[in-house]
Amino acid sequence: MKWLQSVVIKLWGTILLLVSVVLIALTILLLEFFNSFHIEQERGHLAKLGQQVETVFQAHSGLEEGSATAIEITDIYGATLIATTKDNTVETNISEAKAKRIIKELERQNWKAVDGEEGETAIGNYETFNGKAALAYRAPFITESGSGTMYLIEQLTNIEQANEGARQIIQLCVLLAIIGTTVFAFFLSTRITAPLRTIRQAVVEAGEGKFDQSLTQRSRDEIGDLALAFNEMSSQLNQYVTDLDKERHLLSSILRCMADGVLTFSESGELLATNPPAEAFLAGGPVPDELIELFQTVMRKEKEMTVSFEREGRFYIIIVSPLLEQEEQIGAVAVLRDMTEAQQLEKMRADFVANVSHELRTPLVMLQGYSEAIVDGMTESDEATKEFASIIYDESQRLSRLVNDLLDLARMEAGYQEKRIEPIDAVPFAKRMVKKFKQMGLEKRVSFEVTGPDVQFEADPDQMDQVMTNLLGNALRYTEDGKIKIEITEDRETISLSVIDSGDGIPEEDVPFVFDRFYKADKARTRGKTGTGIGLAIVANVVRSHDGEVQVESELGKGSVFRIQLPKKQRKRTL
């Protein structure tokens, strides 16, 4: 049982056992001492009594004459007297037959001389006295009538009674000593174990993470030193745990803020830790087989490896490195890098270079060709020369527009174009933009309409002019014998400007890409109608710089809707 393992019980048991052994040994020694002391006393008494009896026999000049007096003396002492002569005369204070039986038993005893006295003594158990112990004294005597041997026997009942009384007193003292020892042992144990229990409870709480504890030093002994040592240990542990928590939180924050995914594996391949990008990559599913195979290869070869693969339309590069602890490989860590955007940017860069090259080459070839024709004198008349010069002028204008659009787009994307925010009245602004295209609309039999409330909003007038010019120009380019409408709507915080045309429309597969640079719809279908391919990219950049959104809805053959949504109030920007 658990309580038997208590320090209190062990200490009490040890002290009690030690005291008990000492008291039992002392009791045995004391009882032996008292018994020996009383027997020696009785030996001396019997020797003196024997001398008195011998004196009586000598004073009465014979055994028979002094027997009465001798018997009287021995009766006073409670002893048995047996006196025999050489002629077998027996004088005794008991029956003669009993006396003879006692003499036979006495002859078998081991006799011992009495120190400083005449005669011998012997102790034994006598059948004559019902097997009880008795002390016998033997001494020769000489009288005028002859010589003989005198025996004095005294039962040890008084000594046994005295020893029994002493034994009871000693046992009582032993019992009181054990009780006192128990009380003292429990008191001492409690004084010792109480601070130990306090320290034990503090250790248990420290094991549960409560390191901010301080024990009071109640004594100057080893237990007090233990309390001080615990306080120092607790303080150091608290500091160590605090530092470890800070480091763990720092590492966790670093992992959480990393753009790359991190996966940590144990030696057996169990996934130990991930960060948000890695969790997004796994999407709640198992680790891909490609990554598991790479992990196994790294664990086998014990060196870093890198692979790239495609998953669900995205491109990844994974770097798996061995995880070492004291030169021992305990797992691996995988860094997952999403290269999709980088590849897309690279593709866009390549496409941009190709598109720019293509767009620049066409007008440059025409400029070069017609100019060479004029230089070489291939024109047959002034009219032909004028026609060639007109073509050269148109292509140069086209080239100028392309370069200007590219510069504007580059400035916008780099953030170098400053905005001059002013309040704009939506209806007058829309009507002014329609007025710019009215003559071109008459030529293509296209009518214009502005609908909606006259709402005021904040924006850069020049940039908004550029946006609406591009949208109306695109709408007019793909619309003939139709209608273009600018629809104005509002809600509590935003305004929407929608350019709605009834033109050719945009194929469904081209709609998501119309705001990309140099993107053009089906070249065969729009031959002769396309612009530079940068106008809608400029529109998207301007709208985003005004914290707005641009959307497109179109159906092939039924027209298109370009919707710009802007906040009525532009937020202030601080450096």
C-alpha positions in Angstrom: 0.0 0.0 0.0 1.1 3.5 -0.8 1.0 4.8 2.8 3.6 2.1 3.8 6.0 3.8 1.4 5.7 7.1 3.2 8.8 8.7 4.7 6.9 9.3 7.9 6.1 5.5 8.3 9.7 4.6 7.4 11.2 7.0 9.8 8.8 6.1 12.6 9.4 2.4 12.0 13.2 2.9 12.0 13.2 4.9 15.2 10.7 2.5 16.9 12.6 -0.6 15.9 15.9 0.9 17.2 14.3 2.0 20.5 12.5 -1.4 20.8 15.7 -3.4 20.3 17.5 -1.2 22.9 14.7 -1.5 25.4 14.3 -5.3 25.0 18.0 -5.8 25.5 18.0 -3.5 28.5 14.9 -5.4 29.9 16.7 -8.7 29.6 19.8 -7.4 31.2 18.0 -5.8 34.0 15.9 -8.9 34.8 19.0 -11.0 34.7 20.7 -8.6 37.0 17.8 -8.5 39.5 17.5 -12.3 39.4 21.3 -12.7 40.1 21.3 -10.1 42.7 18.4 -11.6 44.7 19.9 -15.1 44.4 23.3 -13.8 45.7 21.4 -12.1 48.5 19.6 -15.4 49.4 22.9 -17.3 49.2 24.3 -15.0 51.8 21.2 -15.3 54.0 21.3 -19.1 53.9 25.0 -19.1 54.7 24.4 -16.9 57.7 21.4 -19.0 58.7 23.5 -22.1 58.4 26.2 -20.6 60.7 23.5 -19.8 63.3 22.1 -23.3 63.1 25.6 -24.8 63.5 26.2 -22.5 66.5 23.0 -23.8 68.1 24.1 -27.4 67.5 27.5 -26.7 69.1 25.9 -24.8 72.1 23.7 -27.7 72.9 26.5 -30.2 72.6 24.7 -32.4 70.1 22.2 -32.7 67.3 19.3 -34.0 69.2 19.6 -31.4 72.0 19.8 -28.4 69.6 17.4 -29.6 66.9 14.4 -28.0 68.5 16.0 -24.6 68.6 17.5 -24.9 65.2 14.1 -25.9 63.7 12.5 -22.9 65.4 15.1 -20.6 63.9 14.8 -22.0 60.4 11.0 -21.9 60.5 11.2 -18.1 61.3 13.1 -17.7 58.0 10.7 -20.0 56.1 13.5 -22.5 55.2 13.6 -26.3 55.4 16.3 -27.8 57.7 17.8 -31.2 57.2 20.7 -32.3 59.5 22.2 -35.8 59.2 25.0 -37.5 61.2 27.3 -40.3 60.2 25.1 -42.8 61.9 22.2 -41.7 59.6 20.4 -39.7 62.3 18.2 -37.1 60.7 16.8 -34.0 62.3 14.4 -31.9 60.1 11.4 -29.7 60.2 9.6 -31.8 57.6 8.9 -35.6 57.4 11.9 -37.8 57.5 10.8 -39.6 54.3 10.5 -36.4 52.4 13.9 -35.3 53.9 15.5 -38.4 52.5 14.1 -37.8 49.1 15.4 -34.3 49.1 18.8 -35.5 50.2 18.9 -37.8 47.1 18.0 -34.9 44.9 20.6 -32.7 46.5 23.3 -35.2 45.8 22.7 -34.7 42.1 23.0 -30.9 42.2 26.0 -28.8 41.1 27.2 -27.2 44.3 29.0 -23.8 44.4 31.0 -22.4 47.2 29.8 -19.2 48.8 32.2 -16.3 48.6 33.6 -15.4 52.1 31.5 -18.0 53.8 31.6 -21.6 54.7 29.5 -24.1 52.8 28.1 -24.5 49.3 24.9 -23.6 47.5 23.0 -25.1 44.6 19.9 -24.0 42.6 17.5 -26.5 41.0 14.0 -27.7 40.5 13.0 -30.3 43.0 10.3 -32.9 42.5 9.7 -32.8 46.3 8.6 -29.2 45.9 6.4 -30.0 42.9 9.1 -29.1 40.4 9.6 -25.6 41.7 13.0 -23.9 41.9 14.7 -23.8 45.3 18.1 -22.6 46.7 19.9 -25.2 48.8 22.8 -24.7 51.3 25.1 -27.4 52.4 27.7 -27.2 55.2 29.4 -29.7 57.5 29.2 -29.3 61.3 31.0 -30.7 64.3 29.5 -31.1 67.8 30.7 -32.8 71.0 28.5 -35.8 70.2 29.8 -36.1 66.6 29.9 -34.5 63.1 27.4 -34.4 60.3 26.0 -32.5 57.3 23.5 -29.7 57.4 21.1 -28.8 54.5 19.1 -25.6 54.3 16.5 -25.4 51.4 14.6 -22.2 50.6 12.1 -21.9 47.8 12.6 -19.0 45.4 9.0 -17.9 45.4 9.8 -14.5 46.9 12.6 -13.9 44.3 10.2 -14.9 41.5 7.6 -12.5 42.9 10.2 -9.7 43.1 11.4 -10.5 39.6 7.8 -10.5 38.3 7.2 -7.0 39.9 10.4 -5.7 38.4 9.4 -7.2 35.0 6.0 -5.5 35.1 7.6 -2.2 36.0 10.1 -2.5 33.2 7.5 -3.6 30.7 5.4 -0.5 31.7 8.4 1.7 31.2 9.1 0.1 27.8 5.5 0.6 26.8 5.6 4.3 27.9 9.0 4.6 26.1 7.5 3.2 22.9 4.5 5.5 23.1 6.8 8.4 23.7 9.0 7.4 20.9 6.1 7.1 18.6 4.9 10.6 19.4 8.4 12.0 19.1 9.0 10.0 15.8 5.7 11.3 14.3 6.5 14.8 15.4 10.0 14.7 14.0 8.8 13.0 10.8 6.1 15.6 10.3 8.6 18.4 10.8 10.9 16.8 8.3 8.4 15.7 5.8 6.1 18.7 5.8 8.6 20.9 3.8 9.4 17.8 1.7 5.7 17.5 0.8 5.6 21.2 0.0 8.7 20.8 -2.3 7.1 17.7 -3.9 3.9 19.6 -4.6 6.0 22.4 -6.1 7.9 19.9 -8.3 4.6 18.4 -9.5 3.3 21.9 -10.4 6.6 22.7 -12.1 6.1 19.5 -14.1 2.7 21.0 -15.2 4.5 24.1 -16.4 4.1 26.4 -13.4 7.7 27.6 -13.0 6.9 31.0 -11.3 7.0 29.4 -7.8 9.1 30.4 -4.8 9.4 28.3 -1.7 10.1 29.8 1.8 13.2 28.6 3.6 11.9 27.5 6.9 15.1 26.1 8.3 18.9 26.4 7.9 19.4 22.7 7.4 19.6 20.5 4.2 15.9 20.8 3.6 16.1 24.6 3.7 19.0 24.4 1.2 16.8 22.1 -0.9 14.1 24.8 -1.0 16.7 27.4 -2.1 18.0 25.0 -4.7 14.5 24.4 -6.0 13.8 28.2 -6.2 17.0 28.7 -8.2 16.1 25.7 -10.5 12.5 27.0 -11.0 13.8 30.4 -11.9 16.3 29.0 -14.4 13.7 26.7 -15.9 11.2 29.5 -16.2 13.8 31.6 -18.1 14.7 28.6 -20.3 11.1 27.8 -21.1 10.4 31.5 -21.8 13.4 31.7 -24.2 12.3 28.4 -25.8 8.7 29.7 -26.2 10.0 32.9 -27.8 12.2 31.0 -30.1 9.4 28.6 -31.0 7.0 31.4 -31.6 9.6 33.2 -33.7 10.2 30.1 -35.8 6.5 29.5 -36.1 5.9 33.1 -37.2 8.8 32.8 -39.7 7.3 29.5 -41.1 3.8 31.0 -41.2 4.9 34.1 -43.0 7.0 32.3 -45.6 5.7 32.3 -49.1 7.2 28.9 -49.7 5.6 25.8 -48.3 7.6 23.8 -45.6 6.9 20.2 -44.8 8.9 18.4 -42.0 9.1 14.5 -42.1 10.3 12.1 -39.4 12.7 9.3 -40.2 9.8 6.9 -40.8 8.2 9.3 -43.2 5.5 10.7 -40.9 4.5 14.3 -41.6 5.5 16.3 -38.4 4.8 20.0 -39.3 3.6 22.2 -42.1 3.0 25.9 -42.7 0.0 27.5 -44.4 1.3 27.4 -48.0 2.2 23.7 -47.5 -1.3 23.0 -46.1 -2.8 24.8 -49.1 -0.7 22.6 -51.4 -1.9 19.4 -49.7 -5.5 20.7 -49.5 -6.3 18.2 -46.8 -5.2 15.2 -48.9 -2.2 12.9 -48.6 1.4 13.7 -49.5 1.9 13.3 -53.3 3.7 10.1 -54.4 6.4 12.2 -56.1 7.3 13.9 -52.8 7.3 10.6 -50.9 9.6 9.0 -53.5 11.9 12.1 -53.3 11.9 11.8 -49.5 12.9 8.2 -49.6 15.7 8.9 -52.1 17.1 11.7 -49.9 16.9 9.4 -46.8 18.8 6.7 -48.7 21.5 8.9 -50.3 21.7 11.4 -47.4 22.0 14.5 -49.6 19.8 17.4 -50.8 17.8 16.9 -53.9 15.6 19.1 -56.1 12.8 18.2 -58.4 10.0 20.1 -60.3 6.6 18.8 -61.2 3.2 20.0 -62.3 0.0 19.5 -60.3 -3.5 20.7 -61.1 -2.2 23.2 -63.6 0.4 24.7 -61.3 4.2 24.3 -61.4 6.3 23.5 -58.3 9.9 23.1 -57.4 10.6 21.0 -54.3 13.9 21.0 -52.4 14.3 18.2 -49.9 17.2 18.3 -47.4 18.2 15.8 -44.7 17.4 16.9 -41.2 20.4 16.2 -38.9 20.8 16.1 -35.2 24.4 15.6 -33.9 25.4 14.2 -37.3 22.6 11.7 -37.1 19.8 11.8 -39.8 16.4 12.1 -38.0 14.2 13.1 -40.9 14.0 15.5 -43.8 12.6 19.0 -44.5 10.9 19.8 -47.8 10.7 23.4 -49.2 7.9 23.7 -51.7 8.1 26.7 -54.1 5.2 27.6 -56.3 6.7 28.7 -59.6 3.4 29.2 -61.4 3.4 33.0 -61.4 7.1 33.1 -62.3 6.4 30.9 -65.3 3.4 33.0 -66.2 5.5 36.1 -65.9 8.2 34.6 -68.0 5.6 33.6 -70.6 4.1 37.1 -70.5 7.5 38.6 -70.9 8.2 36.4 -73.9 4.8 37.1 -75.4 5.3 40.8 -74.7 8.6 40.9 -76.6 7.1 38.8 -79.4 4.0 41.0 -79.6 5.9 44.3 -79.4 8.3 43.0 -82.1 5.4 42.0 -84.3 3.5 45.2 -83.8 6.5 47.3 -84.4 7.7 45.3 -87.4 4.5 45.8 -89.4 4.5 49.6 -89.5 8.3 49.6 -89.8 8.2 47.3 -92.8 5.6 49.4 -94.5 7.5 52.6 -93.7 10.6 51.1 -95.1 8.9 49.7 -98.2 7.1 52.8 -99.3 9.9 55.1 -98.4 12.3 53.0 -100.5 9.8 53.1 -103.3 9.8 56.9 -103.2 13.6 57.1 -102.9 14.1 54.7 -105.8 11.7 56.7 -108.0 9.2 53.9 -108.4 6.2 56.3 -108.3 4.9 57.2 -111.7 3.1 60.4 -110.8 2.7 62.9 -108.1 -0.6 61.3 -107.2 1.2 57.9 -106.5 3.9 59.7 -104.5 1.3 61.5 -102.5 -0.5 58.2 -101.9 2.7 56.5 -100.7 3.5 59.5 -98.5 0.0 59.3 -97.0 0.5 55.6 -96.2 3.9 56.4 -94.6 2.2 59.1 -92.5 -0.6 56.8 -91.4 1.9 54.1 -90.4 4.0 56.6 -88.5 0.9 57.7 -86.6 0.2 54.1 -85.8 3.7 53.6 -84.6 3.5 56.8 -82.5 0.3 55.6 -80.9 1.8 52.3 -80.1 4.9 53.8 -78.6 2.8 56.3 -76.6 0.5 53.6 -75.3 3.5 51.5 -74.3 5.1 54.4 -72.4 1.8 55.2 -70.7 1.3 51.6 -69.6 4.9 51.3 -68.4 4.5 54.5 -66.3 1.2 53.2 -64.8 2.5 49.8 -63.9 5.6 51.3 -62.4 3.5 53.8 -60.4 5.2 56.9 -61.8 2.0 58.5 -63.1 0.6 60.9 -60.5 -3.1 61.5 -60.2 -4.8 64.9 -59.9 -8.0 64.1 -58.1 -10.9 66.4 -58.8 -14.7 66.1 -58.5 -16.3 65.1 -61.8 -20.0 65.3 -62.8 -20.8 62.0 -64.4 -23.4 63.1 -67.0 -21.6 66.1 -68.4 -18.4 64.0 -68.5 -20.2 61.2 -70.4 -21.8 63.7 -72.9 -18.4 65.3 -73.5 -16.8 62.0 -74.3 -19.7 61.1 -76.7 -19.3 64.4 -78.4 -15.7 63.4 -79.4 -16.9 60.3 -81.2 -20.2 61.7 -82.7 -18.8 62.5 -86.1 -17.1 59.1 -86.4 -20.4 57.6 -85.3 -22.3 59.4 -88.1 -19.9 57.9 -90.6 -20.6 54.3 -89.3 -24.3 55.0 -88.7 -23.9 54.6 -84.9 -26.0 56.5 -82.4 -24.9 57.5 -78.9 -27.0 57.7 -75.6 -26.3 58.7 -72.0 -28.6 57.6 -69.3 -28.6 57.7 -65.5 -28.5 60.3 -62.7 -26.0 63.2 -62.6 -23.7 61.9 -59.9 -20.5 63.5 -58.8 -17.4 61.4 -58.1 -13.7 62.0 -57.5 -11.0 60.9 -60.1 -8.2 62.2 -62.3 -10.1 63.9 -65.3 -7.3 63.2 -67.8 -6.9 59.5 -66.9 -10.7 59.0 -66.9 -10.8 60.7 -70.3 -8.2 58.2 -71.5 -10.3 55.3 -70.1 -13.6 56.4 -71.7 -11.7 57.2 -75.0 -10.4 53.7 -75.2 -13.7 52.1 -74.3 -15.7 54.2 -76.7 -13.1 53.8 -79.4 -13.2 50.0 -79.0 -17.0 50.0 -79.0 -17.2 52.1 -82.2 -14.5 50.1 -83.9 -16.6 46.9 -83.7 -20.1 48.5 -84.2 -21.8 49.4 -87.4 -25.4 50.4 -87.9 -26.0 50.1 -84.2 -26.0 52.0 -80.9 -23.6 52.8 -78.1 -24.9 53.7 -74.7 -23.2 55.1 -71.5 -25.2 54.0 -68.5 -24.6 55.6 -65.1 -25.7 53.9 -61.9 -24.9 54.4 -58.3 -25.2 53.0 -54.8 -24.3 54.5 -51.4 -20.5 54.6 -51.9 -19.8 53.7 -55.5 -20.6 54.8 -59.1 -20.7 52.6 -62.2 -20.1 53.8 -65.7 -21.1 51.1 -68.3 -20.3 51.3 -72.1 -22.8 49.2 -73.9 -22.6 48.5 -77.6 -24.5 46.4 -80.1 -21.5 45.4 -82.1 -19.8 42.2 -83.0 -19.2 41.0 -79.4 -16.3 39.0 -78.0 -16.0 35.2 -78.2 -16.5 33.5 -74.8 -13.0 32.0 -74.8 -11.5 35.5 -75.3 -13.4 37.3 -72.5 -11.0 36.5 -69.6 -8.0 37.8 -71.5 -9.2 41.1 -73.0 -7.3 43.2 -70.4 -4.0 41.5 -71.1 -1.4 43.5 -73.0 -1.4 42.9 -76.8 -4.2 40.4 -76.5 -6.5 40.5 -79.5 -9.5 38.4 -80.4 -9.7 36.2 -83.5 -7.4 37.9 -86.0 -9.3 36.5 -89.0 -12.6 37.8 -87.8 -11.3 41.2 -86.7 -8.9 41.8 -89.6 -8.7 45.6 -90.2 -10.5 46.5 -87.0 -7.8 45.9 -84.4 -5.9 48.5 -82.5 -2.6 48.3 -80.7 -3.9 45.7 -78.1 -2.8 48.0 -75.2 -5.9 50.2 -74.7 -7.8 47.8 -72.4 -4.7 47.1 -70.4 -4.4 50.8 -69.8 -8.1 51.0 -68.8 -7.6 48.2 -66.2 -4.5 49.9 -64.7 -6.2 53.3 -64.4 -9.3 51.8 -62.8 -7.2 49.8 -60.3 -5.2 52.8 -59.4 -8.5 54.5 -58.5 -9.4 51.6 -56.2 -12.0 50.5 -58.7 -13.0 47.4 -60.7 -13.6 46.8 -64.4 -15.7 44.0 -65.7 -16.8 42.8 -69.1 -19.8 40.9 -70.4 -20.2 39.9 -74.0 -21.9 37.5 -76.3 -20.7 36.9 -79.8 -22.9 38.8 -82.3 -24.9 40.6 -79.7 -22.5 43.3 -78.4 -20.5 43.9 -75.3 -20.8 45.7 -71.9 -17.7 47.2 -70.2 -18.5 48.2 -66.6 -16.3 50.5 -64.5 -17.1 50.7 -60.8 -15.3 53.5 -58.8 -15.6 54.8 -55.3 -17.3 58.2 -55.1 -14.6 59.4 -52.7 -10.9 58.7 -53.3 -9.0 57.8 -50.1 -6.2 60.0 -49.2 -2.7 58.6 -49.7 0.2 59.4 -47.4 3.8 59.0 -48.1 
